[in-house]
Amino acid sequence: MARTLTKIFRDTVATRGGRSAVQFREQGTWRSLSWLELAAKGDIVAAGLIGLGIEKGDRISILGNTCLEWILADLGVMMSGAATVTIYQSNTASECAYIISNSESTIVFAEDQEQVDKLKSIRDDIPSVQKVIVFTGKGDGEWVVSLDEVMAQGEAALAADANLVTKREELITSDDLICLIYTSGTTGLPKGVVLTHENMGYEAESVENVRILSEEDVQLLFLPLAHVFAQVLKAAWIATGHQLALTSMDTLLDDMVEVRPTLMASVPRLFEKVYTGVVGKVRSATGLKGALGNWALDVGDEMAQRCIDGGTPGGLKWSLAKRLVFSKIAATLDEKFGGRLRFFVSGGAPLSPRIAYFFQFADVEILEGYGMTESTAATCVNRSGEGRIGTVGPVLPGTQVKIAEDGEICIKGPGVMKEYWRLPEQTAETIKDGWLHTGDIGVFDDGYLKITGRKKELIVTAGGKNVAPAKIEGLLAANQYIAHAVVHGDKRKYLSALVTLDPENLETWAGDQGLAFDDLKQASKDPKVVALVQSVFDSVNSGLARYETIKKFRVLPVEFELGDELTPTLKVKRNVVEKKFSEDIDSMYDGESF
């Protein structure tokens, strides 16, 4: 039987002991905890939770950014035999209410007062929550207690019974729930993905076995621990016993110089930002330096396209561009990344091959991988020195991947989720005869998986966020002036939307404003109409998580027609609309900067 992640953690603590486990900033200064110190603090949190009445199998939500306290809370939950329910700090109050109530969480860890206030605003909607434990700040003497208070109670409990946590851990099995991660479906209602100790243990040991990570590595982590990608990276850290340094997107580049990581995982958005920053600086240079830089970048683009087409870079001009410009870019990036980075791992959304080749030309290796929440993230990943840009690499040992007749990628193995939380019908629709049907389309090329499209309408932004467009479209179409809305943004930096107007309601509004339009084409271009639609988006955006908000929109000069853009049941044919109005969509991403 597979080891539980709890057992893997204890084994690592036994072998790594006094070695540094985690680095973190405390009042601006870098601090660290050894594996023994980390385990001791995890035990204290677990004992505190047991003292609050937590039983094996209970669900405990964690709401906040990646930080040391998140790690300690998560370890304490695991050691107490409970399961972590992850919630993004950016989730709205209503989204938090749904996740907490659906999971029947009995305790919620909250990062700070802002998150506590969010929870207080929905207290009536989350009756299962007995206590809120705040990382920073004080309790209120009733519903909210501080983490320090819980840890003080835990220390007292362990003083009375040193084996309190050990006895609880002995009850944990590999089939037990360890993590419940909610992922949005096309219906807009999140589904809880049930991940077990076996799922996480398999992923952790697989990453270790293929040597993506080793005990000598220093990993810099800024990804939200609410995401399955970060959860698997955390599990791999536990299995290998390397050093984990915690940072945030705000201080990431500065911390790379200070921490000097040997590897880091990211979603493509970071690479896009670094790429546009470097390219922008080179192209804005003047004089001979500017001319040389622009020439070299053009040559680099030519070589990247040659690689995408199946060729290899080469020739005299490429040798000159590499020696005169790309070597200097490589030196600059090496310094910015700390000087000892072995490679990046990219996941959560597809990485543009053109950007990947740019980094390759600058001697920065990016290993792209593939998975989903339902497969505990890692299913395929490229290996260092053997990576193929444009693919997500070979399948991890122990996992099987097949391509169905319609091109859909199907996965079987120890990483596949147990089920959707309390959704047997949707579980049966997704897992058939042990095979997880991903909704993604792909092909194998000499053992390397290549993702070619998506069956599902679920949007995955370039930042790795999952967004259900139907929910947002429903909110927009609920306004009287909007007839239909189509949200776009898969593999893009931000979301955009196409909307059509309701002619009757628009005519009424126009009359009140003293306006008259000959047709929808004229109306769609009128500044006052555009401002009206903008107010609709402003209203809808105010109730969405930041990554769900619509940054740009276009008012279409037509109505959707039955049999053309609409099905017989009046559903929008998304693929037809996106193809027909592709120029409008592309125009919303010209010079994209969000």
N, C-alpha and C positions, 0 to 999 in steps of 0.2 A: 504493500500500500504506500502511496506517495506520502512524503513528509508534509506535515502542516507547516505553514509559514512561521508559526510560533516556534516549532521545533527547529526549523532552519535558523531562525533568529538566535535561539539559545546556543546552537552549535557554533555559530559565528562568534558570539560573545565569548564562548569558551576558548576558541582558537585565537581570536584577535585581541581580546582582553583590554590591555592598556593602550592599544593603538588608537589613533584618532578616528572617530566615527563620523562626526558631523562638525562643520564649521558654520558659524552664524554671526551676524552683527549684533552687538549689544551696546546701545548708546554710541554708535559710530565706530566701535572697536571690535575687531575680529576675535571671537572666542571659539573654543572647541570643547567637545565632550568625547571621552573615550567610549569604547563599546561597553565597558563595565559601568561607567557613569550613566550612559544612555539607558542601559537595561535597568539600573536602579531607579531612575526617574520614571521609566515606563511602569515598573512594578508599583510605584507609589500612586501613579494615576489610576492604574487598574484596581488597587486596593480601595482607593477613594470611590471609584465607581461601584465596586461591590458593596461598599458601605452605604451607598445611595440606593441600594436595592436592585442593581443591575443583575440580571440572570443570563445564563448561557442562551444565545440566540436572539437576545434583545437587539433592537436597532438604535443606533446613536448617530445623529447627524453632526457633521462638522461643516460650519459655514465660515469661510474666510480665505485669505490669501495664503500662499505657501510661506511657512515660517517654522521655527523650531517648535512652537507650541502646537502647531498642526501635527507635526511628527509625533510629539509626546502624547497628544490626545489619541492619535491613531494607534500607537503602540499600546496605550492603556486599554483602548477598546478591544483590540485583538487579544491581549493577555487576559482580559476579563471574560473572554468567551463570547463577547457580543460582536456585532458587525457594524462597520462604518457605512454611513450613508453620506455620499459626497454632495456638497452644494457649492456652486460658484458664489463668490462674494458679490458678483454682479447680478445674480438672479434677483428678479423683482420680488416684492413681498408676496404677491399672489402665486408666483412660481415656487417660492419657498414653502408656502402653505400647502400646495398640492403635494410636493415631495415629502414633506414631514408628515402630513396626515395620511398619505397613501402608504408610507412605510411604517406608520404607527411608531415613530421614534419616541422614546421615552425621555431622552435627554438630547439637548442640542448644545454643542460647543459653538461659541460665537467669538469672532476675532476681537471686536471692539464695541464701543457704545453705539456706533452707527448700525451695526448688525443687530445689537440688542434691541434698539428702537424699532427696527424692521420686524423683529419677532414679536415685540409687544403690540405692534399694530395689527397682528394677525392672531393674537392669543386665543381668541374665541374660535378660530378655525383649526387650531392644533391642540385639541383637548388631551391628546395622549402625552404631551410634553409635561413632565413633572418638574424638571429643572433646566435652566439655561446656565451654562458655565462659560464665563467670559474670560478670554485670554488676558486682556489688559483692562484694568479698571476695577471697580469695586462692585459688589453685589448690592441688592436692594433690600436685603433682610428677609426676602420672601421667595419670589420665583427665580431670581437671578443670584448666583453665587460666583465668586472668583475662582480661577484655577488654583490660586495659592491656597484658598480655603479648602478646596477638595484635596489638594496634595497634603496639607497639614492633617486632614482627617485620615488620609491614606497612610501616612507615616505612623500615626497612632494605632491604626488597625494592624499594620505589620509588626509593630512593637508587641502587640498583644498576641499575634499569631503569625509567625515568620513564614509559614507555609500557606498562607491564605491564597495567594495568587497561584502558587504551584499546584495546589489542589484543584483550582478551577481549570488550569491549563491541561491537566490530565484528562479532562472530559472532552476536549476538543478533538474532532476527527477531520480527516481530509475532505469529507463531504459536507462539512459545515459551512454555512454562509460566512464569508469574511468581508465582503464589500457589496454594496448595492449602489449601482451607478445608473442614474436616470438619463436616458437618451431620447430625444424627440423623434417621433414618427411623423409620417405625412399627415396624420389626423390632427397633429398639433398637441396631442396629449402625450406627455412623457411616459416612457415605459421603464420600469425598474429592471435592470439587468442583474441577475443573481450570479455572482461570482463566488466560487468556493476556495477553500484553502488549497485544494488540488489544482484548480485553475492557476492561482497565483504562484504556487510552488513550482508547477511545471514551467511557467514562463520564466521565473527567476533562474531556475537551474538550466533551462535551455539557453538563455542569454549567456550564462556563465560557460556552458559547454562549448559554444561556438566562439568563445573568446572575444565577444564584443566588449565585455568589461572584464577586468581582472582585479585582484586585490591591491595592486599597486596604483590603480588609477585614482585620479582626483576628478570627480564629476561636479560640474556647476549646474545647479538646477534652479530654473526660474519658472518653469511650467506650472500651472495650477494643479495642486494635488487632487482637485475635484475631477480631473480628467484621467481617463484610463491609461493614457500614455505615461503620465507622471506616476501613476500607481504601479505600473510595471517597472519603471525605472527605480522606484523605491524598493520594490521586491528584489530586483537584481542587486541593488546595493546591499540589502540584507544578506543575500546569498553569497556574494563575493567578498564582502567585508572591506570594500574600498572606502575612500573618504568622500563624503558628500558635503558640498558647500552650497548653502541656500542664499539665493539672491532674488532680486525683482527685476522686472523689465526696466524700471526707472534707473537703476544703478548697474545694469548688466555689463556694459562695456568697461566701466571703471573697475568693476569687480573681476572681470576677466584678467586685467593687468595685474591686480593684486593677488588673486587666488592662483593664477597660472594653471588652469585646468588642463588635464590631458584629454578630456573629451566632454562634449556637451550635446544634449538633445534639444531640438527645437522644432517648431512648426515652420513652414516655408516663409511666413511673413518676415521673420528676422533676416533671412538670407536676402529677401527682396529689398529690405530697407538698407542693408549693408551694400548690396549691389548698386542700388540707385544712388546711394551716397558717394560711393567711389567713382562711379561712372560720371555723375554730375560734376564732381570736383575736377576730374580729368578733362571733361569736355568744356568746362568753363575757363580753363587756363588759356592764356593769350600768348602771342609771339611764337617762337620756334618750338618752345615746350608744348604749347597748346596744339600746334599743328602736328607734332610728332605723336602726342597722346591720342588725338582724334584718329590719326591714321592707324595707330596700333589697335585701338578699340574696333575700328572698322574691320581690320584684318582678323581680330579675334571673333567678331560676329561671323565673318566668312568661314572661319575654321570651325566654329560651333555648328553652323549649318551643314558643313561638310560631314561632321561627325554624326549629326542627326540623320543625314542621308545615308549613313553606313560607311563613310570614308574615314580617313585619319588626317590630322593636321600635319602640314609639312610644307616644304619649299623655302626659298631664300627669304621672302618677305616675312614669313611666319617666324623664322629663326631670328630675324632682326627685331620684330615686334616683341618676341619673347625676351630677348636679351636687353633691349633698350627700355621697354616699358613694363611688361608683365612681371619681370623679375623684381622691379621696384615696387609694384603693387603687392607682390608676394611678400616682400620684406616688411612693408607697412602693415599688412594684415597679420603677419606672424607676430609682430610687436603688439598690435591691438588685441590679439587673442591670447597673449600671455607668454608666447615663446616656446611652449611645449605641447601644444594641442596636436593630438594624433589624428583626430577626425571629428566631424559632427555626425549626428544621426538625425535624419529628418523624417517626420511622420505627421499624421493627422490630416494631411491634404497633399495633393500632388505638387511636386516641385518642378518648376519650369526647367526643361532640359537646357535651354539657352543659359539660364542663370547657373545651373549646375556646372556646365562647361566653363563658364567664366571663372568660377572658383577653382575648378580643376586646373585651368591654365595658370592660376595664381598659386598653385601648389597647396590648395586647401581641399581636402577630401571630404565629401558629404555622402554618407551612406543612407540611401533612402529605404524605408521599410513600409510594410503594409499590415493592416489589421483593422479591427473595429472593436467597439466596446463588447459586443457579443462574442468575440473570439479572444477576449482578454488582451487586446491590442496586438501584440506581436505574432504574426503568422508567417511573414516573410521578411527578410532583411538582407541587404547586401553586406558582404564581408570586406574588411579592409584589404586593399591590394587586389581585390577580385571584383570590385563593384562595376556595374554596368549602368551608366546613366540612361534614364528613360524607363528603367525597370525598378521593381521593388525587391529584387533579389530572389534567392532560392528559398524554399520552404524550410522552416525550422525542423530539426529532427524530432520525430514522434508525431508530427502533424501531417495530415493528408490534405491535398487540395486537388480538386478536379474541376474541369470546365464542362458545364452542362450543355445540352444541345443548343440552347438559345444563347450560349456564351456566358451564362452567369457563373461566377466564381462560387464554389461550394467548399466548405471546410469541415473536416472531421478531426478530432483529436482532444487531448486533455485540456486544451485552452478554451474549448467551446463552452459557453455559459451553460449553467444547469437549466435555466428557464427564465422567462420573464416573470417578474413578481406578480403572482396571483392573476396571471393572464394565460390560462391553459390553451385557449383557442389560438391566440397569437403566437404562443410558443410552438404549437403544432404546425402552424403555417410557415414558421421560420426554420424549425429543425425537423427534417424529414428523414427517417431511417438513420438518425445520427448525424446527418449532414446539415450544416448551417448554410442556409441560402442567403448570401450576402447582399444581393441586389446590385452588385457591381459586375461589370463585364470585363473580361480579360482573356489573355492568351499567354501560353508559355513559349518562350524562345530559348531553346537549348537549356532548359531547366530554370530559367529566370522568368518570373511572372511580370507581365506588363498589363497595367490597368488601362483599358481603352474607353471606358464609359461607365455610366450608372443607369441601372434600371429604375431605381427609386427616384422620387422627386426631392428627396431630402437634400438640402443644400449643405455642403461642407465648404466654408469660406477658406481663403488662403491662410487665415489664422488658426485653422483647425477647429472652428466652432461648428457644431451641428445646429442647423436652423430648419424648422418646419415651415415652409412658405405658406401652407394652407392656413395656418393660424393667423399670420399677418394679413394675408389676402382677405380673410374673412372679416378682420377688424376694419380694413379699408373699405370693403364693399358694403359694410354696415352703414356707412355714411350715405346720406340721400343723394349726394351729388356724384357718387362713384358707382358706375354700373359694374365694371369688372376690374380686377387688379391682378397682375402677374408679377411676382417677385423673382428677381434674378440675382445670382451672386455665387454660383458654384465655382470654386477655384479662383474666385475674385477677392480683392482686398476688402470690399465692402458690398453691401446690398443695394440694389437699385430696383425700380419698379416701373412697369408700364400700366397706365390706367385709361379706361374709357369713361366718358361722361354719361350721366343719365339725362337724356334730352328734355324730358318733361320737367324734372325738378330744376334743371339748369335754366330752362325758359322762365320759370317762376322767379327764380333768384335774379335773373337778368332784368326782368320787368321791375322788380323792387329796386334795382340799382339804376334804373333808367337806361339800361343797355338793350341792344337788339343785335342778333347775329343772323347772318344769312344761312349758315350751316355750321356743323361741328368743326370743320376745318378752320373756319374763322374764329370760332370760340376757343379752340384749343391753343391759339396763339395770343389771345388777349391777355395782357398783363394782370388784369383784375381776376380773370378766371384762374390763371396760374397761381396767383396769390391765394385764391380760395382753396385750391387743391393743396397748396403748401400748408395751409392751416389745418387741413385734414391730416396730413402726414405729421405735422408737429404734435397734434393731439394723440395720434396713434403711437408715435415714437416715445412719447412721455411715459407710456405704460409698458414699454418693452425693455428688456436687458440691452445694454449698450451695443453688443455685437449683433442684435437683431434689428436695430434701427435702420431705416431706409435713408441713405445719404443723398441719392439723386433720383429723380423721376422724370418721365416724359408723359405728357397728355396726348394720347393718340387722336387723330382727326377723324376717326371712324367709330362705328359701333361694331361689336363682334356679331357675326351672322351664324345662324343655325346651319349646320352642315359645312361650315368653313372653319371658323375659330371655335365654334361650340358643338358639342356632341348632342345627340337627341335628348339627353337628359339635362342639357344646358350647362354641362361642365366645360370649362375652358380646356382646349387642346394645347397644352403648354408647348409641346415641340413645334406645333404649327405656328403659334404666335411668335416664339423665339426665332424661328427661321424667317418668317414674313417680315418681322420688324427688327431684324438683326442689326441694321444700320443704326436704328434708334438706340438699341442696347449698347452697341460699341461706342457710340458717341458719349455715353455716360461714363466711359472709362478712359477717354482720351486724356493723357497726362494725369492719370489717377494718382492721388497723393494721400488719401486717407489712411 
